[in-house]
Every structure is written in C-alpha cells, then in structure tokens.
C-alpha cells in the first residue's frame, strides 16, 4: 500500500456562529442568523471542514434536548441530538458538513447559542486488512500549531452497507494489529494544520 496522508485545518470555534442569543420555547426552531451562515439570510451553514456543532446555554438546560439537522461529509441527511448543560457549552459528536436547522425540545432557562466547536474527525481512510506487519502511523503538525490530535482506528469495513462513521466501534492509539480503517481526531484546536501519515511496511 502506498503511503497515505490526510490533513486538516480548522477555523477556530465560534460559539454563536450559527445562531445568536436565541431564547427558545418548547419546540421552537433555531433562527440560523450567525456570522458563519453565508450568504446571510440563507439559513444554511456550510462548514470549513465537516466538524462538531455546539450548543451554549446561559442557564441550566441540562434537562433539554437540542436536535440538529444537516448533512454529513457525503451529502447524506443527518440529525444529532445534543443534551443541554448548565451555563456552559456542550459539543456534539457528529461531523456536519452543513447545518440546515435546529429544534429545542423544551423551553430553555435562558438564552442559547448554536455554533461550531474546535473538534472534528477526518473521514475514515480504508487500509489493507490482511497484513503481517503493523502500520506506521504518525501525526505531524504545522509550526506554532495549537491543537491536540490523536489516531483512531476501527475493525469495521467502511465500505460495508450501513456503515456509520459516527457510531462504529473505534479505538484510540496506534493500531498494532490488523484494522480496516484509520482516521484522525482533532481537539482543542486554535490554529495550525495536522496531518495524518499512514505507511504499511512490507
């Protein structure tokens, strides 16, 4: 297998980049009016790269559920439910390429905001399963980068029908036994670029 690389550069988090100071009652839909919703008034957020979406609560909304709708990196319709928190920000776990809407399940205590978070995963990169030697996997970062990156791998086939990149079984660390796909996760991103490097020794 030829060496494979995958780079990711994120724009830093924007807590209200999708919806600003939206005090919502039960069943109310978010108004996507943030600075990242371009063109303004389109009602659609398009991500710089597929990434996690976050909800900020000014009050204690730990009993609330927020449903985000949009599309994944492959253009398929995707939804995610995010449970609220108490006066802080909580991020989802799915990588949205676009966000087209959001609904609040019940009345919130205070203002809420919808935005981007500084975390994301690359797409799964398929690798050869039947090999005798472990993959050489590394992550390199650009100069002065501020981020945390790690390797994840899965034993599931990313080409199998029904494969869900968000819910498949995944493991962290450097694969030391045959696996079917590898990806990179970035957290705490502020600036820079991270690159995943995969080499299969023979």
C-alpha positions as CSV (number, residue, x, y, z in Angstrom):
1,X,0.0,0.0,0.0
2,X,1.3,3.4,-0.9
3,X,1.7,5.9,2.0
4,X,-1.5,7.8,2.7
5,X,-1.8,11.2,4.2
6,X,-4.8,13.3,5.3
7,X,-4.5,16.9,6.5
8,X,-7.0,19.0,8.4
9,X,-7.1,22.7,9.1
10,X,-9.9,24.1,11.1
11,X,-11.2,27.6,11.7
12,X,-11.4,28.1,15.5
13,X,-14.6,27.6,17.4
14,X,-17.4,30.2,17.1
15,X,-19.9,29.8,20.0
16,X,-22.7,31.7,18.3
17,X,-21.6,31.4,14.7
18,X,-24.8,29.7,13.7
19,X,-27.5,31.2,16.0
20,X,-27.1,34.2,18.3
21,X,-28.8,34.8,21.7
22,X,-31.8,32.7,20.8
23,X,-34.2,32.4,23.7
24,X,-36.3,29.5,22.8
25,X,-39.6,27.9,23.9
26,X,-40.6,24.3,23.6
27,X,-40.5,23.1,20.0
28,X,-39.1,26.3,18.7
29,X,-36.7,26.3,15.7
30,X,-33.4,28.0,15.8
31,X,-33.0,31.0,13.6
32,X,-29.7,30.5,11.7
33,X,-28.5,34.1,11.7
34,X,-24.9,33.8,12.9
35,X,-21.9,35.2,11.2
36,X,-20.9,31.8,9.7
37,X,-24.3,31.4,7.9
38,X,-23.3,32.6,4.4
39,X,-24.7,34.1,2.4
40,X,-26.6,36.0,5.2
41,X,-30.2,35.0,5.3
42,X,-29.7,31.7,3.5
43,X,-30.5,29.7,6.6
44,X,-27.7,27.2,5.8
45,X,-24.3,26.9,7.5
46,X,-21.6,25.3,5.3
47,X,-18.6,24.1,7.4
48,X,-14.9,24.8,6.5
49,X,-14.5,21.1,7.0
50,X,-17.0,18.6,8.5
51,X,-16.9,19.3,12.2
52,X,-18.8,19.1,15.5
53,X,-21.6,21.5,16.4
54,X,-22.0,23.0,19.8
55,X,-24.8,24.4,22.0
56,X,-24.2,27.1,24.6
57,X,-26.7,27.6,27.4
58,X,-26.7,30.7,29.6
59,X,-28.8,28.9,32.2
60,X,-29.3,25.4,33.4
61,X,-30.6,23.5,30.4
62,X,-29.4,20.1,31.5
63,X,-32.9,18.7,31.0
64,X,-33.3,20.0,27.5
65,X,-32.5,18.2,24.2
66,X,-31.5,20.0,21.1
67,X,-31.9,18.4,17.7
68,X,-29.5,19.5,14.9
69,X,-30.2,18.7,11.2
70,X,-28.0,19.0,8.2
71,X,-25.8,16.8,6.0
72,X,-22.7,14.7,6.5
73,X,-19.5,14.8,4.5
74,X,-21.0,12.6,1.8
75,X,-24.1,14.8,1.4
76,X,-26.5,12.5,3.2
77,X,-29.1,14.0,5.5
78,X,-28.0,13.7,9.1
79,X,-29.5,14.5,12.5
80,X,-28.0,14.6,16.0
81,X,-29.5,15.1,19.5
82,X,-27.4,17.0,22.0
83,X,-28.3,17.1,25.6
84,X,-28.0,20.6,27.2
85,X,-25.8,21.6,30.1
86,X,-25.7,24.1,32.9
87,X,-24.3,27.5,31.9
88,X,-21.6,26.2,29.6
89,X,-21.0,24.8,26.1
90,X,-21.6,21.2,25.0
91,X,-20.5,19.8,21.7
92,X,-22.0,17.0,19.6
93,X,-20.0,14.1,18.2
94,X,-21.0,14.0,14.6
95,X,-19.2,15.9,11.8
96,X,-21.6,18.2,10.0
97,X,-20.7,19.5,6.5
98,X,-23.8,21.7,6.6
99,X,-26.4,22.6,9.2
100,X,-29.9,23.5,8.0
101,X,-31.8,23.7,11.2
102,X,-32.1,23.0,14.9
103,X,-35.0,22.5,17.3
104,X,-35.3,22.9,21.0
105,X,-37.2,20.1,22.7
106,X,-38.5,22.1,25.7
107,X,-38.4,25.6,27.0
108,X,-34.8,26.8,27.9
109,X,-33.9,28.6,31.2
110,X,-32.0,31.4,29.4
111,X,-30.5,32.4,26.1
112,X,-28.9,29.7,24.0
113,X,-26.5,29.9,21.1
114,X,-25.6,27.5,18.3
115,X,-22.1,27.4,16.9
116,X,-19.1,25.4,16.0
117,X,-16.7,23.6,18.3
118,X,-12.9,23.2,18.0
119,X,-13.1,19.4,17.3
120,X,-13.6,17.2,14.3
121,X,-12.5,13.9,12.8
122,X,-11.3,13.2,9.3
123,X,-13.1,10.7,7.1
124,X,-12.1,7.1,7.7
125,X,-9.2,6.0,5.5
126,X,-9.5,2.3,4.4
127,X,-6.4,0.2,4.8
128,X,-5.4,-3.3,3.9
129,X,-6.7,-5.8,6.5
130,X,-4.6,-8.9,5.8
131,X,-1.1,-7.7,6.5
132,X,1.7,-9.2,8.6
133,X,3.2,-6.0,10.0
134,X,1.5,-3.2,11.9
135,X,1.0,0.1,10.2
136,X,3.4,3.0,10.9
137,X,1.0,5.8,11.8
138,X,2.0,9.3,12.9
139,X,0.6,12.8,13.1
140,X,2.6,15.9,12.2
141,X,1.5,19.4,13.0
142,X,2.5,22.8,11.4
143,X,4.7,25.2,13.2
144,X,3.1,27.1,16.1
145,X,0.0,24.9,15.8
146,X,-2.2,24.9,18.9
147,X,-4.2,21.7,18.9
148,X,-4.5,18.1,20.2
149,X,-4.6,15.3,17.7
150,X,-4.9,11.6,18.1
151,X,-5.3,8.5,15.9
152,X,-8.5,6.3,15.9
153,X,-9.0,3.0,14.2
154,X,-11.8,0.6,13.6
155,X,-12.2,-3.1,12.8
156,X,-15.4,-2.4,10.8
157,X,-15.4,-2.2,7.0
158,X,-16.1,1.5,5.9
159,X,-17.4,0.1,2.6
160,X,-20.0,-2.2,4.2
161,X,-23.7,-1.3,3.7
162,X,-25.0,0.7,6.6
163,X,-21.5,1.7,7.9
164,X,-21.9,4.7,10.1
165,X,-18.7,6.6,10.7
166,X,-20.0,8.1,13.9
167,X,-21.3,5.0,15.7
168,X,-18.9,2.3,14.5
169,X,-16.7,0.7,17.1
170,X,-13.5,2.7,17.3
171,X,-10.3,2.5,19.3
172,X,-7.7,5.1,20.1
173,X,-4.0,4.9,19.8
174,X,-1.6,3.4,17.2
175,X,-3.0,0.3,15.5
176,X,-0.8,-2.7,16.4
177,X,-3.0,-5.4,14.8
178,X,-4.9,-5.6,11.5
179,X,-7.7,-3.0,11.2
180,X,-9.9,-1.9,8.4
181,X,-9.7,1.9,8.6
182,X,-7.9,4.7,10.3
183,X,-8.7,8.4,10.9
184,X,-7.5,11.4,12.8
185,X,-9.3,13.3,15.5
186,X,-8.5,16.9,16.4
187,X,-9.5,18.6,19.7
188,X,-8.8,21.9,21.3
189,X,-8.0,23.5,18.0
190,X,-6.9,27.1,17.9
191,X,-4.5,27.4,14.9
192,X,-2.5,25.3,12.5
193,X,-2.7,22.2,10.4
194,X,-2.5,18.5,11.5
195,X,-1.6,15.7,9.0
196,X,-2.2,12.0,9.5
197,X,0.5,9.8,7.9
198,X,-0.1,6.1,7.2
199,X,2.6,3.7,6.0
200,X,2.2,-0.1,5.6
201,X,5.6,-1.8,6.0
202,X,6.2,-4.9,4.0
